[in-house]
Amino acid sequence: MNSEKLEAFVDAVLAIILTVIVLELPQPESVTFAGFWALKTNFFAYLTSFIVVLTNWYFFHIIFEIIQKIDGKVIAMTGTVVFVMSLLPYFTILISDNFSNLNAQVCYCVFFIIVELAYDVLFWMITKIEHNMELKQILNLKRTAIHLIFYAIGIILGYLITPEIIVFFVFIAVLTWFIHVYFSIKSIDSSNDNIQMF
């Protein structure tokens, strides 16, 4: 089954997600540094969400270039991943409006755990179809395990010290996820270039 229509669907949904988040950013009470600084938690939440969307778009972009075929299970799981991602604006607004609330912080963290696990399941399913070593470089379950530990530490420290700590642990995990994807794909591109030279 061709993946072009699925790729177009994912691109469209991710673009809409970012648009919704941007439109929900509040205007400052005064157009001054102090006015924008008062919205720092909103912009921080937006930055975190943007990195997640960028990482996932990057993932899909490369995946659909590598894979030769997809089946109904991959389509269904992709739909599940997109459904989970469609909730990103909701949780971004939740954390922006309740930055010091422990329950909101925990919900935000759990949401990102679900996003990462959903993507790992999807890519595991794809590697079962393709048996592609390049894909297995991207699907790094050690990274996921480290992130789960990292999220757990953030939640524990959020309970013991202050809830705001949780979102910073989420941000670092999301950033390292993007870095992992970037360097995995860079190594794939380099190996492909070397193959083309011979």
C-alpha positions in Angstrom: 0.0 0.0 0.0 1.3 3.5 -0.9 2.2 5.8 1.9 1.9 9.1 0.2 -1.7 9.8 1.3 -0.9 8.8 4.8 2.1 11.1 4.8 -0.1 14.0 3.5 -2.7 13.3 6.2 0.0 13.4 9.0 1.6 16.6 7.6 -1.8 18.3 7.6 -2.7 17.3 11.1 0.6 18.4 12.5 0.4 21.7 10.8 -3.1 22.3 12.2 -1.9 21.3 15.7 0.8 24.0 15.6 -1.6 26.6 14.3 -4.1 25.9 17.1 -1.4 26.2 19.7 -0.2 29.5 18.3 -3.7 30.9 18.1 -4.2 30.1 21.7 -1.2 32.1 22.8 -2.5 35.1 24.8 -1.7 38.7 23.9 0.4 40.6 26.6 -1.5 43.1 28.7 1.1 45.7 27.6 3.5 45.6 24.7 6.5 45.8 26.8 9.2 43.4 28.0 7.4 43.0 31.3 4.2 42.3 29.4 5.8 39.5 27.4 7.7 38.2 30.4 4.4 37.7 32.2 3.6 35.2 29.4 6.9 33.2 29.8 5.2 30.0 30.9 2.9 30.1 27.8 5.8 30.6 25.5 7.8 27.9 27.2 4.9 25.4 26.9 4.6 26.4 23.2 8.4 25.8 22.6 8.1 22.4 24.2 5.1 21.5 22.0 6.8 22.9 18.9 9.9 20.7 19.4 7.6 17.6 19.8 5.7 18.4 16.6 9.0 19.0 14.8 10.5 15.8 16.1 7.5 13.8 15.0 7.2 15.4 11.6 10.9 14.7 11.1 10.4 11.1 12.1 7.5 10.6 9.7 9.3 12.4 6.9 12.2 10.1 7.1 10.1 7.0 7.8 8.0 7.5 4.6 11.2 7.9 2.6 12.7 4.7 3.9 9.8 2.3 4.0 8.6 0.6 0.8 5.2 -0.6 2.0 2.7 -0.2 4.8 -0.2 -2.3 5.9 -3.5 -1.8 7.7 -1.9 -2.2 11.1 0.6 0.6 10.4 -2.2 2.8 9.2 -4.3 2.1 12.3 -1.4 2.8 14.6 -0.5 6.0 12.7 -4.1 7.1 13.2 -3.7 6.4 16.9 -0.5 8.4 17.1 -2.1 11.3 15.3 -5.1 11.1 17.6 -2.8 11.3 20.6 -0.9 14.2 19.0 -4.1 16.1 18.3 -4.5 16.4 22.1 -1.3 18.4 22.3 -3.0 21.9 22.1 -5.3 20.9 25.0 -2.4 19.9 27.3 -0.3 22.9 26.2 -3.1 25.2 27.2 -3.7 23.2 30.4 0.0 23.6 31.5 0.1 27.3 30.4 -2.9 28.2 32.5 -1.9 26.0 35.5 1.8 26.1 35.6 2.1 25.8 39.4 -0.6 23.1 39.7 0.9 19.7 40.5 -2.0 17.7 38.9 -1.6 19.7 35.7 2.1 19.2 35.6 1.7 15.4 36.1 -1.0 15.2 33.4 1.4 17.1 31.0 4.2 14.7 31.8 2.0 11.6 31.4 0.8 12.9 28.0 4.3 13.1 26.7 5.0 9.6 28.0 2.0 8.3 26.0 3.2 10.2 22.9 6.7 8.7 23.0 5.4 5.2 23.7 2.9 5.4 20.9 5.6 6.4 18.4 7.8 3.6 19.6 5.0 1.1 19.1 4.4 2.5 15.6 8.1 2.3 14.6 8.4 -1.2 16.1 5.5 -2.3 13.9 7.2 -0.7 10.8 10.5 -2.5 11.5 8.6 -5.8 11.6 7.4 -5.1 8.1 10.6 -3.7 6.6 13.4 -5.4 8.6 15.3 -2.3 7.9 18.5 -1.7 9.9 18.2 2.1 9.3 14.8 2.2 11.0 16.2 0.2 14.0 18.8 3.0 14.5 15.9 5.5 15.0 13.9 3.1 17.2 16.1 3.2 20.3 14.3 1.6 23.2 17.2 2.5 25.5 16.4 6.1 24.9 12.8 5.5 25.8 13.8 3.7 29.0 16.1 6.6 30.0 13.3 9.1 29.3 10.8 7.1 31.4 13.2 7.2 34.3 13.8 10.9 33.7 10.0 11.6 33.7 9.6 9.6 36.9 12.4 11.6 38.6 10.7 14.8 37.5 7.4 13.8 39.0 9.0 12.7 42.3 10.9 16.0 42.5 7.7 17.8 41.6 5.9 16.2 44.5 8.8 16.8 47.0 10.0 20.3 45.9 7.8 22.3 43.5 5.5 21.2 40.6 7.3 23.5 38.1 10.3 21.1 38.1 8.2 18.5 36.1 7.9 20.6 33.0 11.6 21.2 32.8 12.3 17.5 33.0 9.7 17.1 30.2 11.5 19.8 28.1 14.9 18.2 28.5 13.5 14.7 27.6 11.8 16.2 24.5 14.9 18.1 23.5 17.1 14.9 23.8 14.5 13.0 21.8 14.9 15.5 19.0 18.7 15.4 19.2 18.6 11.6 19.0 16.3 11.7 15.9 18.5 14.3 14.2 21.8 12.4 14.7 20.2 9.1 13.8 18.9 10.5 10.5 22.1 12.4 9.9 24.0 9.1 10.1 21.5 7.4 7.8 21.9 10.2 5.2 25.7 9.9 5.5 25.6 6.2 4.9 23.3 6.6 1.9 25.6 9.3 0.4 28.6 6.9 0.8 26.7 4.1 -0.9 25.8 6.4 -3.8 29.5 7.4 -4.3 30.5 3.7 -5.1 
